[in-house]
Amino acid sequence: MLKRAAAAAIGGALAVGSVPVVLNVVGFTGAGIAASSLAAKMMSAAAIANGGGVAAGSLVATLQSVGAAGLSTSSNILLGCVGSAFGAWLGGSKETTTSPPDEPNAEEDQPGENVPQDEPPKPPLRSEDDEK
């Protein structure tokens, strides 16, 4: 149980802490979109598709807003909850109970009295010539 709680705490902290880092690496910085970055290419594609400007509320505009100002408190709480749930799920997924292997039993190695040893012979397959 303690392992799962630790994994949940780590998952929540990683989820909240990694968003600004990832956005900065991609090119959505506090000072604007970094030149020659993936964010600049995304902005260029959005502007071309939109007739020269980036639409308000689009993915590029939203990511730039988050990159510049960060996430709101409610978004951080939601992201932390999702990260915690995912961390707890991952932390508990490797828990398996193992029991010691059973001792081989001499009686289990031998077939029972009423179990046939061989399968009865199967009849030969008939060809189309035999049916005519």
Buried (B, 14 or more C-beta within 10 A) or exposed (E): EEEBBEBBBBBBBBBBBEBBEEBBBBBBBEEBBBEEBEBBEBBEEBBEEEEEEBEEEBEBBEBBBBBBEBBEEEEBEBBBBBBBBBBBEBBBEEEEEEEEEEEEEEEEEEEEEEEEEEEEEEEEEEEEEEEE
